Amino acid sequence: MEYISTRNPDTKVSFSQAVEHGLAPDGGLYIPSQLPDLKPYLEAWETLSYSELCKAFFELFATDIPKEALDEIIDRSYLSFDDPAIAPIRKLEDNLLVLELFHGPTLAFKDFALQFLGNLYEYQIKKLGKNIAVLGATSGDTGAAAIHGLLGKSGVTSFILYPNGRISPLQERQMTCTEASNVFPLAIEGSFDDAQTAMKTVFEDREFADEVGLSAVNSINLARILAQCVYYLSAFYRLPKETREDFTFVVPTGNFGNVLAGWMVQQMGVPIKGFQVATNQNDILHRLFETGVYAQEAVAPSLAPSMDIQVASNFERFLYYAVNGNSDKVCTIIKTFKSTGTFVFEDFNRDTFTSSRTSDEEIASIIKKVYEKYGYVVDPHTACGFAETIDGPSIILATAHPAKFPDTIEKSIGLEVLHPSLESFKTKPIVKYSVEPNPEAIKQFMREHL
Ligand SMILES: *Cc1c(COP(=O)(O)O)cnc(C)c1O
C-alpha cells in the first residue's frame, strides 16, 4: 500500500515513511492512495478479538512491516488497558449505547492510537538506527497519551506544546508529573490553535525536521487515524447483528480525527449508517455541516477543553475525498481558508454526517440528566454526544473517563469521581517549561534540549 499527500498525488511514500514524517513535505496530510475494500473480510472478522481485528486490519495498511513484527507491536499496545474487551459497550437503552474508549493508561481515547504509535516508533528506531524528536500540540489528552505512549522508549525525546491554563489540572499533571527525563511539556501563552499553527510551521522547515528527526504525534499522523478505525470495526461487530446497520455513531469532535476514522471505515465498505459530529460551543464543524460555510471564529474555552478547536486539522483529509481527490482544489480551499478564515462551499456534500453543538450549560445539565436517568457518569466531552438532536439507534463514543474532569462532575452531580491511575499524580512535582508560541522559539528550545 502506498500513501499520498492530500496536496499532491505525486508524493508517494510507504507506511513507515508516512508514520515517520507525520506531515507530508508539502504541508498536506498522508492518506492511503486507495482505500481497501473490507467487504470480502467482513464475515471472517466477525469473531475476532480486539487485537486480532487490529492485526487483520493493519496487515492491509502496514505492508512494509513484517507480519510478525506488526503483530508483536499490536499485542503490546493494548496490554495496559483495564477492560478485557478493550473498547467495551455499555447499554443505557436498547437503542442508546455507549462505546467506552477510556480504558487505556491515560483514560482517554487517544491511548488507542498513541500506545500503538509509541511501539511503532520504537520498532522503527531500532530498525533505522535513527533517533527521533516528537513534537506535538495538545488540547489536553493527546499530550498525556503521547507522553505515556513514548515513556521509556529509547531514542525518543518528546516535546509537547499546550495552552497554559486551558487544560484541566489533572490533564496537566498527567503530562508534567511523569518524572521522565526525555519529556518536555511546553506551556505556551495562547490557544490550542496557536500551538498547532506554530507546530505546523516547524514541520514545514524540512531542514530542521531532518536535523532532529522530527515526527508528529498529532492526529495528523496517519497511524493514529488507522489505529482508531479498529474500534469502529470492533463496535460494529458488537452491535446487535439484526440492527447494527441502523446505528449512528455519535462522536464528540474537535480536530476531526476520531470521527474521520469511523468515516474511513464506512468508505471501506463497512455498512455503518452515519455519524453525528458532536461539537461543544466551538462549533466550526457544526456550522459547516449545517450551512456549507467553513468559517473560523475565536476559540472560546469550554468545559470540554479537548474539543476547544476551530481549525480542525483532519478536515483536510475529508476534504480531499469530498472534492474527489482533486488535490489542486484542496490546495486552493486551504489557501483561501488560511488567508481569509472562511471558505464557502458551493454545494457542500455532507455525506452521512449530521452535527450538533452543545453549550457549557447544556454539558452540565446533560451530565446530571444522564446520571439521574441511568446512574451513569459521563465526562464533559462525552456529554456533548447526548445533545437533544440525537435520534434513532445511537452509539455514543465516550472519549474520556469522568475522573479526569472532577470539578465539572462535582458541580453537575455533587459527586467526587476518582480513578486509581490519577491518584498517584496528585503528589508528584510539576515539571513544565514555558516557551513563546512561535516556530523559531520552539526550534531553539528543541535544539537546546536534544
Ligand atoms: C481529543 C479529544 C476529543 C476530540 O477528538 P478529535 O479527534 O480531535 O475530534 C474529544 N474528547 C476527548 C476527551 C479528547 O481527548
PDBQT file of the ligand as one rigid body, heavy atoms in Angstrom, charges set to zero:
ROOT
HETATM    1  C1  LIG A 501      -9.162  14.691  21.580  1.00  0.00    +0.000 C 
HETATM    2  C2  LIG A 501     -10.465  14.555  22.248  1.00  0.00    +0.000 A 
HETATM    3  C3  LIG A 501     -11.670  14.801  21.578  1.00  0.00    +0.000 A 
HETATM    4  C4  LIG A 501     -11.706  15.303  20.157  1.00  0.00    +0.000 C 
HETATM    5  O1  LIG A 501     -11.276  14.327  19.236  1.00  0.00    +0.000 OA
HETATM    6  P1  LIG A 501     -10.824  14.758  17.757  1.00  0.00    +0.000 P 
HETATM    7  O2  LIG A 501     -10.209  13.554  17.167  1.00  0.00    +0.000 OA
HETATM    8  O3  LIG A 501      -9.839  15.865  17.946  1.00  0.00    +0.000 OA
HETATM    9  O4  LIG A 501     -12.050  15.198  17.041  1.00  0.00    +0.000 OA
HETATM   10  C5  LIG A 501     -12.862  14.582  22.250  1.00  0.00    +0.000 A 
HETATM   11  N1  LIG A 501     -12.880  14.171  23.539  1.00  0.00    +0.000 NA
HETATM   12  C6  LIG A 501     -11.739  13.937  24.215  1.00  0.00    +0.000 A 
HETATM   13  C7  LIG A 501     -11.830  13.502  25.632  1.00  0.00    +0.000 C 
HETATM   14  C8  LIG A 501     -10.493  14.104  23.599  1.00  0.00    +0.000 A 
HETATM   15  O5  LIG A 501      -9.389  13.867  24.291  1.00  0.00    +0.000 OA
ENDROOT
TORSDOF 0
